Amino acid sequence: MGTAMKRTTIFLTEEQHESLRRLAFEKRTSMAELLRQAALEILEDEEDAREGLKSLENKDGTLEWETFKKEQLGL
């Protein structure tokens, strides 16, 4: 059995609705599936951004710019 789904309502302009309807037709899928794919992409991008920011907080093994210039570049 598939994943349980929750119903939600969104409001689109007529132009957005028509464009989405046409795209769904061209891709031989449903408008709902296109919206689920778009939502998943947004959620994955947000997760990637959070993980990236979290990794930037870890300064183990890094050098300050001034130290790097002195040690590696001899400046």
C-alpha positions as CSV (number, residue, x, y, z in Angstrom):
1,M,0.0,0.0,0.0
2,G,1.2,3.5,-0.8
3,T,2.1,6.4,1.4
4,A,-0.8,8.1,3.2
5,M,-1.7,11.5,1.7
6,K,-3.1,14.6,3.3
7,R,-5.4,16.9,1.3
8,T,-4.5,20.6,1.1
9,T,-5.9,23.5,-0.8
10,I,-3.9,26.1,-2.8
11,F,-5.1,29.0,-4.7
12,L,-3.6,29.7,-8.2
13,T,-4.3,32.5,-10.6
14,E,-6.1,31.5,-13.8
15,E,-2.9,31.7,-15.7
16,Q,-1.0,29.5,-13.2
17,H,-3.7,27.0,-13.3
18,E,-3.9,26.8,-17.0
19,S,-0.1,26.6,-17.4
20,L,0.0,23.8,-14.8
21,R,-2.9,22.0,-16.5
22,R,-1.1,22.1,-19.8
23,L,2.2,21.0,-18.4
24,A,0.5,18.1,-16.7
25,F,-1.1,17.1,-20.0
26,E,2.2,17.4,-21.8
27,K,4.0,15.3,-19.2
28,R,1.1,12.8,-19.0
29,T,0.7,13.3,-15.3
30,S,-1.6,15.1,-12.9
31,M,-1.5,18.6,-11.7
32,A,-1.3,17.2,-8.1
33,E,1.8,15.1,-9.0
34,L,3.5,18.2,-10.4
35,L,2.8,20.1,-7.3
36,R,4.0,17.3,-5.1
37,Q,7.2,17.1,-7.1
38,A,7.7,20.9,-6.7
39,A,7.0,20.7,-3.0
40,L,9.5,17.9,-2.6
41,E,12.1,19.8,-4.5
42,I,11.7,22.9,-2.2
43,L,11.9,20.7,0.9
44,E,15.0,19.0,-0.3
45,D,16.7,22.3,-1.2
46,E,15.9,23.7,2.2
47,E,17.3,20.6,3.9
48,D,20.5,20.9,1.8
49,A,20.9,24.5,2.7
50,R,20.5,23.8,6.4
51,E,23.0,21.0,6.2
52,G,25.4,23.3,4.3
53,L,25.1,26.0,6.9
54,K,25.5,23.5,9.7
55,S,28.7,22.2,8.2
56,L,30.1,25.8,7.9
57,E,29.8,26.1,11.7
58,N,32.3,23.3,12.1
59,K,35.7,25.0,12.0
60,D,37.8,21.9,12.8
61,G,40.8,21.7,10.5
62,T,40.4,25.2,9.1
63,L,42.7,28.2,9.3
64,E,41.9,31.9,9.7
65,W,42.6,33.9,6.5
66,E,45.5,35.8,8.1
67,T,47.1,32.5,9.4
68,F,46.7,30.9,5.9
69,K,48.3,33.9,4.2
70,K,51.3,33.8,6.6
71,E,51.8,30.0,6.6
72,Q,50.8,29.0,3.0
73,L,51.4,32.1,1.0
74,G,54.3,33.7,2.9
75,L,52.6,37.1,3.0
